Amino acid sequence: MLAGPLAATLPLWPGAAQAGAQREELLADSVRTALSAAIAAASPPRPSFERSDERLAHLRWLGASSELLKRFKSEGHVRVEFLETLWYEATRAGLEPALVLGLVQVESGFRKYAISSAGARGYMQVMPFWARLIGDGDPARLFHMQTNLRFGCVILRHYLDTERGDLFLALGRYNGSRGQAPYPNAVLANRARWRV
């Protein structure tokens, strides 16, 4: 894990988006089709829970996460909309919401219109080639909150599957720094802060 002064400053670099040089890889037609279908589904529904304890746990998570997010997003309704969308997209992709929050903190500092030096866009710093590979080809849509979160979660899930569940390697691949420790360590350190 990243510790000390560097860990504290990573998410606070003003204006710097942290996306690395993620490379476009050839995808099998079946993979491209599956990824395209995964990003094409409808808007998130209101969460529904079979048991009241699940609903209460979700509401506690939402409240605690909203408090933590205040330093990045001051308006309550904006925080709730962001967190509800992130929760939906993360759980839909089989990802822990705290992991996705940690990744967003490192990648963009929760800035919707962040653009990295490599050209990655939005909250999850999605590279524009993904819009062409599995989307409608319009990279401007990567600034739409739900679209960006959906793409990012689907891509991270794809990399986790590609790396056979190895989160360290999947995070490195997501950032374009596979095998190098600083980026995965930063995301994992921030994930720990979002586990509420």
Secondary structure, 3 states (H helix, E strand, C coil): CCCCHHHHHHHHCCCCCCCCCCCCCCCCHHHHHHHHHHHCCCCCCCCCCCCHHHHHHHHHHHHHHHHHHCCCCCCHHHHHHHHHHHHHHHHHCCCCHHHHHHHHHHHHCCCCCCECCCCCECCCCECCHHHHHHCCCCHHHHHCHHHHHHHHHHHHHHHHHHCCCCHHHHHHHHHCCCCCCHHHHHHHHHHHHHCC
